[in-house]
Amino acid sequence: MDAPDDIDIDDTAAAGMRVRFDARHPDGRRTSVDRDVAVERPIAIEFNGIGYAVMMASPGDAGDFAVGFALGERLIDRAAQVVDIDRRRTERGDLLRITLADECVASLHDRVRHRISESSCGLCGIENLEQALRPLPPVTHQSDADDAAIFVALAAIRDHQPLSRRTGAVHAAAWCGADGAILLLREDVGRHNAFDKLIGAMARRARRWDGGFALLTSRCSYELVEKAAISGCPMLVTISAATDLALARAREVGLDLRVLARHDAMLGGGSPVGGAP
């Protein structure tokens, strides 16, 4: 049984809106310019009637986001454990009500006990440091992609980012095949949200990484490494730099990490060469 994916709750087109700006020029001229801007809305997430988090996110692909977020929080371990998704729109934001299967309720209550409040950084409100950096599952699979495949994906990803082309203000997370072909992509104003949407979309469609890799148009922060490990992703590639904690967490679980991936070069490895600062 798959998670419900026939509920019409997604409105990706509404993730951008047309705005008129005053353009100021060096010679003193002013002109009017119409541009698309990315929509950023607060999304209040409930699990089984329990208020869990408020995330700032793009409104599209809400069903994928619900499943991916639940997987990343380790409230579920498969998409079928999400039995219902209901989104309610209000003037102030969206309410995403997610119903989990009965076998997930104990994990939900245990996780909630360790939370005081939550924010989009994924760390604020954690009651103790042990909960902030919980143990991660080891990455047991390897990607079959070589360096050439990564450069193929880098060259192609912009053609798969319609919202970014319109607004210039969103991140993308892509599932790439071992040959570098972009198989699935999701966009969001938040890099972690985009990755949640991608992971959720794959889970709802019963897709696995199959020797491929994830490509993200963002910096590599620790929470992206954690989401990759939890989803079983064998290799994570980001176009910007990594933090030290991201590098450490990747080494800890055996995740193949490539950062600062551009058309002409990228960095791998990331072992420290000196003492801690």
N, C-alpha and C positions, 0 to 999 in steps of 0.2 A: 504494500500500500504506500503510495506517495503522499507527500504533503499536499493540501489542497492548492491547486494551481489554476483552477477554473473560476476563481472569484475575481470579479472585475473591480480591483481596487487600485490598479496601477494607472498613472497618468503621466508618463514620461514627458509628453509634450508640454505639460504644465510646469516642468522644471526650468523653463526659461520664459521671460516676459520682455515685451518691447518697451523701451524707455527713451524719452527724448532728453538729450543733454545740450548744454551750451558749450561749444568748442571755443577755446581761447587760443589765439595764434600769436607767434612772436611779434608780428607787425601790428598788433593791437586789434585785428579783426575778430569778430565773433560770429559764429555760424551755428546753425542747429544741426545736430547729428542724432539720428535714431539708431539705437543699438539694442541687441538682446542682452539681458543680464540674467545671471543664474538666480533661481529662486532658492532661498534658504529659509526653512520653516522649523520651528520646534516640533519634535515628534515625541509625545509622551507614550512610553511603552508600558503596557500592563501584561503580566502573565497570570492567568487564572484569577483575575480580579485584583492582583497585588500590584501597586505602582512600583515600577522597577527602575526606570531611568528616563531622562529627558535628553534627547540627542538633537543637535542642529544638523539638518540633513536636507537633501533635495527630495521632493515629494514622489518622484517616480520609483517604480519597481519596489513598492512597499511589501509585497508578498515575499520577494527574494530577500529583502532586508530583514524581515521578521524571522525567517528561517536561519539566515546567516548569523544574525545577532544571537539567536538562541544557541546555535552551535558554538559560536565564539565564547559565550559565557558558560559553556559546558553544562547548560541546563538540559540539553538533549544530545543524543549521539547519532541520530538519524532523522531525516526530514519527516518521516511518517509519524514521529511523535508530536508534531504540530498538527492538531486535529481541526483547528479553526483559526481564521484570521479575520478580524473585523476592523475597518478603519473608519473613524468618524472625523469629519472636518469641522473645525470651528474657526471663528475669526482670529483667534490667537494662535492656532496651530492645529496639528493633527493628533488624534488619539488612536494608537494602534493597540488593539486588544487581541492578545494571542492566547489561545487555549492549548495547553499542553496535555498530553496523555497522563493518565493517573499514575503511571510508574515514574513520572518525572517530578511529582509534587514534592517528594521528600528532598530531592536535590534543590528544588526551587526554594523551599523554606530554609534549608541550610545555607544557601548562598545569601538569601535576604538577611539572615541573622548577622552576616559579616559586613553588611552595608549600612551606612548611615545616610549618605546621599551619593549621588552619582553625577558625573559630568562627562563631556565628550572626550576628555583626556583619558578616561578609562581607569584612573587611579584615585581621583579625589573621593573621599568618603570611605575608602577601604579602612576597616577597623584596625588592622595591624599589618605589619610588613610581610608576614608570611602569606597573607591573602593577596598582597600586591604582586608578589612574584611567586605564584603557585607553580609547583612542578609541571613540566610539560612532557607530553609523550615524545619519545625519540622518533626521529624521521627514519623510517626503515626502507624507503624506496629511493632510487636514484633516478634523476632525469636522464633521458636519452638524448637530450639536445646538446649539440656542440656550440662553440662560440659563434660559428657562422649562422646558426639558427636564431640565436639571440639578436644578432644584427639584422636579420630578416624581419623579425618581429618589431624591432625598433623602427625600421624604415616604414612599416605598414601601419603602425598603431594609430596614427593621426587620422587615417582614412576611416577608422572605425569609431571615431569620437564625434558624433554629430552635435552633442551639447557643448562640448569644448570649442568646436569650430564656431558655434553661434555666439558663445559668451566669453570664452577665454578664461573661465573662472572655476572650472571643476577638474577633479581628478578622475582618472580611469584606472580600472583594474581588469586585466585581461588574462584569460586562460589561453595559453599558446601550446600548440602541438610540438612534438619533438622536432619537426621540420621548421618551426618558427611561424607557422600559420596561426592566425588569431581565430580561435574557435568560438569564443564567447567573451563579451565585454560589458561591464556596467560602469556608469558614471555617477559621481556625487560630489557635492561641495567638500565633503570630508573624505580624506584618503582612507580612513578606517571603515567608513560607511560604504565606500565603493567596493572595498575588499569583502565586506560582509555581504553585499548584494551579489557579488560574483560567486562567493562560496555558497550562498543560499540558492542562487539560480542553478548551479551545478548539482546541488543536493536534490533539489526538486525535480530535476531531470535525470537523476540517477547517473550522473556523469562523474568519472574519476579523472585524476590527472594523467594517467596512462602514459607516463614517461615524458610528459610535457613540463611546463613551468608557468609561474605567475609573473606577469609584468605589470608594474605599477608606476604611474607617472607622478611620483612623489618622493620625498625623502624616506629613508628606511628607519622607522622608529620601532621601539621594542614591541609595541602591540601588534604591528604588522608581522613581525617574526613569530609571535605567539599564535596569531590567527593562521599563519601558514603551517606551523607545526600541528596545530589541532586539526586542521583540515587534511593533513597528510600530504601537503604540497612538497615535492622533492627539491624544488629550487625556486628561490625568490629573487627577482631582478627588479631594481628600482632605478629610476633615472637620476635621482639625486643621492646625496651622501647618507651615510648611516651614523647613528649615535653609538657610543661605546657600549651601551646596554644592549642595543640591537645586535651588535657583533658578538657580545658575550653570550647572549641567549641563543644565537645561531650556532655558535661553537658547542654550547652545552648539549643541544639536541641533535647535532649533526646535519643541520640544514645548509645546503649549498646556497651561498649568498653572493650575489653580484650587485655592485652599487656603482653610482656615477656612470651608468650605462648610457653612452651617447653613440652617435653614428661612427665615431672614429676610435673609441676605446671604452673599456670598462674595467672595474677593479674587482678582484676576487680575494678570497682568503680573509685577511683582517686580523692576523695574530699580533698582539702587542709586542713592541720591541724595546720598551723601557718600563720604568716603574710607573705606578699610578701617580697622577698629578696631585 
